[in-house]
Amino acid sequence: MSIRTRLQASAPSFAREWLARVESSAIGKRLVRGTFWALAGTIGSRALALASAILAARILGKMHYGEWGIIQSTVGMFGTLAGFGMGTTAAKFIGELRTTDPTRAGKVIALSSGVSWVAGCALAALLALGSSWLSEHALSAPSLTGSLQLSSFLLLLSGVNGAQTGALSGFEAFKSVARINLLTGVLSFPLTVISAYWFGVAGIVVGTSLGQAIGCYLNFLALRRVAKSNGVPISYFSCMDELPTLWKFSVPAVLTQVLISGVNWLAAAMLVRQPNGFAEMGVFNAANQWFNALIWLPYVVNSVSLPMLAERLGANDNRGAVSLLKMSVRMNAAVALPVVGVGCLLSPYIMMTYGSGFQASWPTLSVVLINAGLLALVMPVGQVMSARGHMWLGFSSNLAWALVFLGMNIFLAGWAAFGLASARLFAYAVHGLFVVVYTIAFVNGHRASRKKDRVGTLHEA
């Protein structure tokens, strides 16, 4: 009996009935199959990453773990520019073109790889050169200069890794992605913990970078193999032909990512500049590990649905796209909401695992978990915007989110880590209202189109 069959047999009856309905459709079967393999690798790798984060926090202590948190935030801010939106771009266009125009799909792979390497090297050099100014003036922590310089390698590798994973997702090669994630997680765990133990904050930067390097190499091998098996020739000589098409999509995509990561970094920088700021950043970083772990599961579902949505919308199958949207929201809710409820109940005990200095800050974890649950529900609509090419609309909605987030963060600054978490939750609640309106308009537009088609058919009859 396979693992999948055993899981289905052990699931509650209502879950088995819902799964049977989903798998009765071709789109649903593809979504479930891709999600199963994506989650299989992700759960293992994320569990290992979370365990290494807990051990690192106990090794480094509250203040130094806060320093690692602001370094992660800085790498994330620069990393969005380094990847230049190539992960989302590759997933969208490869999913759309891999069967209808393999030659163009191969050019997209080559272009996304080249752009991620060029942009990654440029941003890594910028971070290395500007680390002294960032640490002294923006963060008021000159001691972090060396660690920020080391993190430039992590910045480069994370951008390349994102483009590679996006390309594999475009092929729906989620089984390969699962294997790579799991193997990378297994190898990264000892590297991260041992480096943190012997060399502190700088060590954890190096250990994490080595883990990313392993992932990049494995992704490179897998991508070449999958492209060959799908009859997609990777062409670097003529890849610039696709630059105008990708430019229209990538520019708003990367601006959105830069906006989100930049605002998150600015909010974190505001926190560390307060009295006892790095200790409070340590609290927020510990809680945010659970945000990242929880939101990664819905993110995986979305990475599966994006190439499928692009394919359905490209074929003018709005009905299939609406069905896929509904299934994605339900799957995200089924995955995230139970974890949010249990996590909130156990938040004092979860924070205690990071050390005695973290336990009293359990309300911060509860707010962060609720935020993750809310974001999980609205993420699929963001994928519909991407698949429909409404990237500038997505950027506008995130700009509104950013303004609300920063305004609330200033207002709640006196609440330290809890205030930062609450400000972000409030901003995502406002963003969620916009998403609800967009969803209603999309679904109603589909229904109106179907009604018009039925009326036209009756007139012809």
C-alpha positions, 0 to 999 in steps of 0.5 A: 500500500502506497503512502498516499493510499494509507493517508487516504484510508486514515483520513476522516470520511468527509475528507475522503468524500471531498477528495474523491469529488476533487479527483473526479475532475482532471484539473482536480486530480492534477492539483491534488497530485502536484500538491501531494508531492510538493507537500511531501518534500516541503513538510520534511524540509520545513520541519528540519528548518524549524528544528534548526531555528529552535536549536540556533535560538537556544545556542545564540540567545535572544539578542544574537538571534535577533541579529540573525533575524535582521540579517535574514530580513535584509537578505530578503529585501535585496533578494527580491531584486536579485531574483527579479521575479524570475520564479513567478515569471518562469512558472507562469510562462513555462506552464503556458508554453511548455506544450504549445510552444516548447521553443519559447518555453526553452528561451524562458528557462534560459532568460530566467536563469541568466537574469537571476544570475546577473541580477544576483551578482549585482545585488550581492556586490551592492550588499557587500559594499554597502554592509558597513553603511547599513550596519552603522546607520540603518541598524545602529549595529556596526558589529554586524558588518562582517555577517552582512558581507557574508550574507551576500553569497546567501543573497545570490544563491537564494535568487538563483534558487527561486528562478530554478524552482519556478521553472520546475513548477512550470513543468509541474515537476513537483516530485523532483522539487519534493526530493530536492527540498527534502535532501537539502533540508537533511544536509542543511540541518547539521550545517546550520546548527554546527556553524551556529554553535562554533561561529555564532551569527556569522556561522549560521550565515555560512551554514545557511549559504552552504545549504542554498548552494546544495539546493541550487546544484540539485535544481540545476540538474533536475531542470535540465533533465525535466526540460529534456524529457518534455522536449523543451530545448534550452536556448541561451543564444536566442533567449533575448527574444522573450525579453519584451514579453517577460519585461511586462510581467516581471517589472510589476512582479519584482516591484511588488516583491521589493515593496513587500520585503522592503516594508518588512525590512523597514518595520524590522529596522524600526523595531531594532532601533528601539530600546532593547530592540534586538531582544524584541527582534529575537522574539519576533524572529522566533514567532515569524519562524512559525509564520514562515513554516505555516504559510509555506504549505499554502504557498506550495499549493499556490505554486502548484496552481499557478502554471495550471491557472495560466494553462486554463486561462490561456485556453480560455477555460474560465470555468476550469480556472474558477474551479481551480481557484475554489479548490485552492482556497479550500485546500489552503483552509484545510491545511492552515486553519487547524494549525492556526487553532492548535498553535494559538492554544499551544503558543506559550509552550511553543515559545518556551522551546526557544528558551526561558526569555521567550515564553512571556511573549506568546501573544506575539506568536498567536497574532503571527499565526492568525496572520498566517491563516488569513494570508493562506486564504487570500493567496490563491487570488493573488495567483489568479491575478498573476495568471491573468496578467493583472500584475499592476493591479496586484502591485497597487493592492500591495502598495495599499498594504504597505502604507497601512502596515507602516502607519500602524507600525508607527502607531503601535511602536510602543508595543515592540514585537507584539506591535509589529505583529499586530500592525502586519495583521491589520494590514493583511486584513485590509488587503483581504477586503480588496481580495474579496472584492476581486474574487467576487468580480472574477467569479461573477464575470465568469457566471455572466459569460456562461449565461451569455453563452447559454442565451446565444446557444438558445437563439441559435437553436 
